[in-house]
Amino acid sequence: MGRYILRRLALTIPLLFVISILSFLVMHLAPGDPTAFFADPNKPESSSPAEIARLREQLGLDDPLHVQYAKWLLNTVQGNWGYSLINKKSVAGEMRERLPNTLLLGGFALALALLVSIPVGIISAIKKYTLFDYAVTGLTFIGVSMPSFWFALLLMQLFTNQLDWLPAVGMRTLREELTGGAAVLDVARHLILPGVVLSMGSMASWTRYQRSSLLEVIGQDYMRTARAKGLREQTVILRHALKNSLIPMITLLGMSLPHLVSGAFIIETVFAWPGMGRLGIGAIMARDYPVVMAVTMVASLVVVMGNFLADLAYAWADPRIRYE
């Protein structure tokens, strides 16, 4: 097991290396120039060819792509993410400020999706072909097909504009200086709407998979043997069926992490949540290459490590699986 973990961790290095090359090439091949954001309409000289050429040389944008990538890679290996081309702030400082906010939002969405989808999927499988089962199936189809940004606008219209129960934008109330428990409660209130929207797609798909997986396990021969021994149905489901039915869910969980990471870009932008997603969208629009690369690599690392942890969880769910 230890050798497997070390081998998998070692494989993440070339994987992240390839991701960095592809991201760097795609980003620099996209149309646009970051020097355009330095132009001042009130100062025509700021957009003159001579000034643009000076800026490109100062920012290192005139170097060949392989030279620019080599400089970025060398600095990154040394722990230096560089500075934003637009606001001149340290990229590492911005990441330290934004990453906890994204992890808070993604962790809440992940926990909410698991807490809802697994119990609802179990009950739907046990009560198959009932009104509850049909209602859950219909809602999951709606959840999978509904665009997240449109669902976000619906919730904002209902709970913010109509009922005035929850805030719609930001992470904290800017008009008030809150401390202690009041500050925590304020962040929690701001977290509800974006967390629910971000978890919607995962919640719907995981519920369907949990239902179908449990139905498949219930029909196995060893389940009929367990019932023939006189075990209660609750014991048969919780002790024998549930753990085996979670194996496909573990696979789906690892595959869904990219959705949570990529979905955060849209949700954070809609709800003005001060996280990595919103930072990345702004950097992409401004062609701020150092910030885009930092956001891309951190998001890729989260996805790779999520799949790695999902592989390790197989051994817990199924004792027959051994990593040697």
Buried (B, 14 or more C-beta within 10 A) or exposed (E): EEEBEEEBEEEBEEEBEEBBEEBBEEBEEEEEEBBEBBBEEEEEEBBEEEBBEEBBEEBBBEBEEEEBBEEBBEBBEEEEBBBBBBEEEBBBEBBEBBBEBBBBBBEBBBEBBBEBBBEBBBBBBBEBEEEBBEEBBEBBEEBBEBEBBEBBBEBBEEBBEEEEEBBBBBBBBEEEEEEEEEBEEBBEBBBBBBBBBBBBBBBBBBBBBBBBBBBBBBEEEEBEEBBEEEBEEEEBBEEBBBBBBBBBBBBBBBBBBBBBBEBBBBBBBBBEBBBBBBBBBBBBEBBBBBBBBBBBBBBBBBBBBBBBEBBBBBBEBBEEEEBE
